[in-house]
Amino acid sequence: MGPGPVNADPRVLRAMSAQLVGQYDPSMTAYMNETMELYRGVFKTTNEQTLLIDGTSRAGIEAALVSLISPGDRVLVPIFGRFGHLLREIAERAGAEVHVREVEWGTVFTPAQIEQAIRETKPALLAIVHGDTSTTVAQPLDELGDICARHGVLFYTDVTASLAGNTFEADAWGLDAVTAGLQKCLGGPSGSAPATFSPRAVEVINARKSIEAGIREAGDAVSAHPIRSNYFDLSMIFDYWGPKRLNHHTEATTMLYGARECARLLVDEGIDAAVERHRLHGAAMLAGVQGLGLAVFGDLEHRMNNVVAVRIPEGVTGDAVRGELLNDFGIEIGTSFGPLHGKVWRIGTMGYNARKDTVLTTLAALEQVLRRSGATVTGGGGVGAAYEVYQDAAGS
């Protein structure tokens, strides 16, 4: 019940136990095509280039940034938590001239602040996190696409922590590049990074296409300024997933099975229904920790549906409570990073664990462990407050 990874859906694990097939077996290429179409539904996009990057969610981020950024490009990174700093570092390593704007952790940017920063820095790319689990808040993106379009700026976001648990619409919001991971609201294991790229982003990426010598044919592109990574070269990965089936790498077959099943389950449930499920159980968890008398960190107006940051009570050792929850109840909750390390716990309700039973069990266990640690809590207040949320939802 931490900020991710969470327990994978048993159906995903079952799908991952299937036997391997060759990367050009007709069934394998069919799985790839099916996966692309399923993730178009998950991202709410019609982008042709919607696929998987083999690697963890950070691999997806790096593939997007290293392929979109040419050395010397200006990149704007608004930072409101730990993972904004990650975008900054990857962009700098890709050779970008990075411009940063920061707000206090627990808050987000207004569209006006973003537009003002774009006017001041004139970037080629805006790179911003959607939901940052380090602070548990989500940056509103719905107005940023129009801002980027007005100023001729490419728009990238990392939705690893938010996708499928919070409202997200790639096309309607004007996104050019989006990357994610499986280990949070998608209910799978870390190791595959779903991603989608608009035609405008594809044009930028393919302008730097350079097919490697060992598989190059007459007429193939050889750029004077190729993408600075072979493994994360999206121009070649697009051809690997596309009709050319360019031999780039060997697809991580088992991860493909898992990623495909994550998307299939979500599309079957309905993306809007999955978001509502996360909203309901996240609201119950929030009410529950407040019902215990605990304070919550961050701007609740922009809180992510799927994770809440709880301030550790005075006189309580945060790691000791986490240890007792894990050892005595088999429940894991998270700590945090940077300025919040040792000050908050992060409790997730996401993916397969966004359920009533997990919420109530976690709140009941947390109450008992806090009592043992000497903290003052409201007896039955956590489970009681969560029940009220569920009863209100049932009656609405």
SESESE-658581 format. One record per residue (C-alpha): x negated, y, z negated; residue in three letters. Coordinates in steps of 0.02 Angstrom, whole numbers, plus 50000, padded with zeros to 5 digits. Example, Ala and Ser with C-alpha at 12.3 -4.5 7.8 and 13.67 -1.06 7.14 Angstrom:
BEGIN
493854977549610Ala493164994749643Ser
# end
This chain:
BEGIN
500005000050000Met498565011750038Gly498305023850182Pro497795009950300Gly497394996850348Pro498974988650285Val499614970850295Asn499844965950477Ala501544959950534Asp501514940750530Pro502174940750708Arg500654950550764Val499484938350678Leu500404923950759Arg500204931950931Ala498344933850899Met498154915150871Ser498504911451055Ala497134903451161Gln495964914351263Leu496124915751452Val494924922551583Gly494924941351608Gln495544939651788Tyr496754925551755Asp498454930951825Pro499214929151653Ser497874940551579Met498124954351706Thr499994952651681Ala499754954851493Tyr498734970551528Met500094977751639Asn501444973451511Glu500414981651374Thr500224997551475Met502094998751502Glu502504994951320Leu501355008751258Tyr502145021151378Arg503695018151274Gly502755019951110Val501915036251161Phe503485042351251Lys502555045651413Thr502595041351597Thr500685042551612Asn499985029251727Glu498375028951627Gln499075021851466Thr497965007751405Leu496875000651266Leu495105005551220Ile494204990551147Asp493634995550973Gly494355003750819Thr495325020050825Ser493675029450818Arg493195020950982Ala494745028551061Gly494295045850995Ile492525044451061Glu493075037851231Ala494275052451252Ala493065065951197Leu491505059651284Val492475057451446Ser493385074251439Leu491915084851380Ile490505090051494Ser488955096451405Pro489165114851369Gly491075114651370Asp491905124951236Arg492995114651120Val494145121350984Leu494385110050832Val495615116050699Pro495185106650538Ile496395103350396Phe495645087150328Gly494255074350343Arg494665068450517Phe494575085650594Gly492755085450541His492595068850635Leu493265076650796Leu492025090850774Arg490555079050754Glu491005068250903Ile491265083551013Ala489585090550959Glu488735073950999Arg489555074651171Ala488655091051200Gly490095103051174Ala489985120751108Glu491175117750964Val492195131550883His493035127550718Val494475134950621Arg494875128350447Glu496315129550324Val496415123250147Glu496665104350131Trp498495100750103Gly499075114350223Thr499245115450413Val499035128450551Phe500415139150623Thr500585139750813Pro500105158150805Ala498465153850718Gln498055140950852Ile498465152950994Glu497425166750915Gln495945154750901Ala496165149751084Ile496155168151136Arg494575171051036Glu493585155651090Thr494275152151266Lys494005133251252Pro494155120251389Ala494895108151263Leu495915109051102Leu495585093850993Ala496655091750838Ile497235077950723Val499125074950712His499275066650541Gly497745066750429Asp497865053350296Thr496505061750193Ser497745075550149Thr499375066350195Thr500035081050297Val500485081650482Ala500065096150596Gln501585101550700Pro501135099350884Leu502755102950974Asp502325121151017Glu500485118751053Leu500685110951226Gly501495126651296Asp500125137151217Ile498775126451296Cys499645126851465Ala499745145951462Arg497875147051429His497305132851543Gly496685122151398Val496695103151392Leu497625096551239Phe497005081151144Tyr497635073650981Thr497215058850871Asp498825050250812Val498015035250727Thr498865038550560Ala500525045250624Ser501075035850780Leu502675025550758Ala502985032350584Gly503235050650628Asn504065059150775Thr502865060350922Phe503205063851105Glu501685064651218Ala502535071351374Asp503815082851293Ala502455090951188Trp501245093251334Gly499845081951278Leu498425078151399Asp497545064751297Ala498105054551146Val497245040451053Thr497825029350911Ala497455013450813Gly498454998150762Leu498104997250576Gln499375009550508Lys501185011950566Cys500965000150714Leu500764985650592Gly499224977350666Gly497364975150627Pro496014987850663Ser495064984250823Gly496054991050970Ser496415009251014Ala497965012751120Pro497755028551223Ala498635038751356Thr498015051951478Phe498965064551583Ser498635066751770Pro497715083051728Arg496565073851607Ala496295059851732Val495765072551863Glu494475079951744Val493815062751698Ile493745056051876Asn492795071451933Ala491315063951837Arg491555046151899Lys489945036551929Ser490085017951962Ile488615008351888Glu487355001452012Ala487664982951979Gly489474983652037Ile489394998552156Arg490024996652333Glu489805007652485Ala490735023952461Gly490885022352271Asp490655038252172Ala488965042752098Val489135058751997Ser487685070551967Ala488425073551793His489135056651739Pro490055053451577Ile488735051051443Arg489285033851388Ser489445018151490Asn490555008551369Tyr491715023351341Phe491715029351522Asp493575031251552Leu493365033651738Ser492775015651751Met493975009251618Ile495435016451718Phe494865005851866Asp494674990651754Tyr496484992051697Trp497094997551869Gly497354988252034Pro495474988452073Lys495114977651919Arg493354984651920Leu492234973551814Asn491764984951671His491814974851510His492674958951454Thr494334963851378Glu494514959251193Ala495834946251229Thr496394942451053Thr496544960951013Met497544963251173Leu498764949951113Tyr498934959050947Gly499104976451022Ala500404970051146Arg501414962251005Glu501324978150899Cys502054988051042Ala503334974751087Arg504014974550909Leu504124993450904Leu504994994951072Val506194981151020Asp506584990250856Glu506675006950945Gly505365020350915Ile506615032350838Asp507245018450723Ala505465014550670Ala505155032850628Val506765033350527Glu506235017450434Arg504605025750386His505515041750337Arg506715032350223Leu505425021750132His504195036150124Gly505545047050046Ala505925033449919Ala504085032149873Met503935050949856Leu505475051849745Ala504835037149645Gly503135044349600Val503975060849557Gln505255051149454Gly503815044149352Leu503315062049312Gly501815062449429Leu501315077849530Ala501115076749718Val499745085149821Phe499995095049981Gly501315104650078Asp502855093450063Leu503685102250209Glu502355094750322His502075078450230Arg501855062950337Met503255050350321Asn502075035950288Asn500885041450150Val500965051949992Val499535059449890Ala499815058049702Val498815068649582Arg497915057749455Ile498545062349280Pro497365070849159Glu496385058349055Gly496705043849176Val495265035449269Thr495895033949447Gly494815019149498Asp495285009549340Ala497135011049382Val496795005649561Arg495804990849496Gly497184985049379Glu498504986649515Leu497434975949629Leu496874962949502Asn498504960949405Asp499814964049539Phe498914961349704Gly499354979149758Ile498074990549838Glu498245009549840Ile496935021749904Gly495835035649842Thr495315050349952Ser493815059650021Phe492865075950003Gly493685088849889Pro495075076649844Leu493965062049794His494405056349619Gly495855068649610Lys497245059749704Val497855042349746Trp498555039549919Arg500025027449928Ile500595021650098Gly502265014950158Thr501865010350336Met502014996950468Gly502544980150402Tyr502464987150224Asn503765000750255Ala505074990650162Arg506194992650009Lys505424978149913Asp503644984449931Thr504145001949875Val505074995949720Leu503734983349672Thr502344996249689Thr503275008949582Leu503664996249447Ala501854990249441Ala501165007949442Leu502255012549293Glu501584998049189Gln499765001249233Val499935019749193Leu500695015549024Arg499235004248985Arg498035018249032Ser498855029948907Gly499765041049031Ala501485047948989Thr502755042149117Val504645041849127Thr505225024249087Gly506105017049239Gly506005033949324Gly505065027949476Gly506155013349526Val507715023149476Gly507295038049586Ala506885026749733Ala508545017649711Tyr509445034349720Glu508635037949889Val509185021049955Tyr510945023249888Gln511095040549966Asp510505033450133Ala511745019250124Ala513165031250087Gly512735043750223Ser
# end
